[in-house]
Amino acid sequence: MIKLIVGTKGSGKTKAMIEQINAAAETTNGNVVVIEKSMKLTYDITHKARLIDVDEYKIAGYDMLYGFMAGLLAGNYDITEMFVDGVLKLGNHDLDGLGKLLAEVEALVGDNVKVTVTVSADMSTLPESVKKYA
């Protein structure tokens, strides 16, 4: 299952995600993984969530992000929730590519893992391939 948090810069997307991460870490029977570019959430989220900085792994582009997410899930069967902050930064703001990524991730996780992604854009600018997850 994929859920998007959409809004322009400064609209409170990251704050909403932090609240969801902390709530999930307290209630899940599995592991919560947070993927972000840079480590700006280090002091905002609970230590129970696994925080991963994609810059450490030289992730650039949606294809690399998909492979990274698939690898995490393959190696950790106990992941129940995954959060991705600032996905457009990783994909050079390619909205059509984002739609393709979301479809691939949806096929990968099915109903087993809940994936929440922040998208820093106005809802009206998103293609239908992305809007369907909002």
Long-range contacts (C-beta under 8 A, 24 or more apart in sequence): 1-106, 1-109, 1-111, 1-113, 1-114, 1-115, 2-102, 2-105, 2-106, 2-109, 2-115, 2-116, 2-117, 2-133, 3-114, 3-115, 3-116, 3-117, 3-133, 4-116, 4-117, 4-118, 4-119, 4-130, 4-133, 4-134, 5-116, 5-117, 5-118, 5-119, 6-118, 6-119, 6-121, 6-123, 6-126, 6-134, 7-119, 7-120, 7-122, 7-123, 8-120, 8-121, 8-122, 9-120, 13-118, 13-119, 13-120, 14-41, 14-85, 14-118, 17-83, 17-85, 17-116, 17-118, 18-44, 18-45, 20-83, 20-116, 21-45, 21-46, 21-49, 21-83, 22-46, 22-49, 24-49, 24-80, 24-81, 24-114, 25-49, 28-80, 28-81, 29-80, 30-78, 30-79, 30-80, 30-81, 31-76, 31-78, 31-79, 31-80, 31-81, 32-79, 32-80, 32-81, 32-82, 32-83, 33-72, 33-76, 33-79, 33-81, 33-82, 33-83, 34-82, 34-83, 34-85, 35-65, 35-68, 35-69, 35-82, 35-83, 35-84, 35-85, 36-84, 36-85, 36-86, 37-85, 37-86, 37-89, 37-90, 41-85, 49-83, 54-90, 59-90, 60-90, 61-90, 61-91, 61-92, 62-90, 62-91, 62-94, 62-97, 62-98, 62-100, 62-101, 65-90, 65-91, 65-101, 66-101, 66-104, 66-105, 66-108, 69-105, 69-108, 70-108, 73-108, 73-109, 73-113, 79-113, 80-113, 80-114, 81-113, 81-114, 81-115, 81-116, 82-109, 82-113, 82-114, 82-115, 82-116, 83-115, 83-116, 83-117, 84-115, 84-116, 84-117, 84-118, 85-118, 86-118, 86-120, 87-117, 87-118, 87-119, 88-119, 88-120, 88-121, 89-120, 95-121, 95-125, 95-126, 95-127, 95-130, 96-127, 96-129, 98-129, 98-130, 99-127, 99-128, 99-129, 99-130, 100-129, 102-129, 102-130, 102-133, 103-129, 106-133
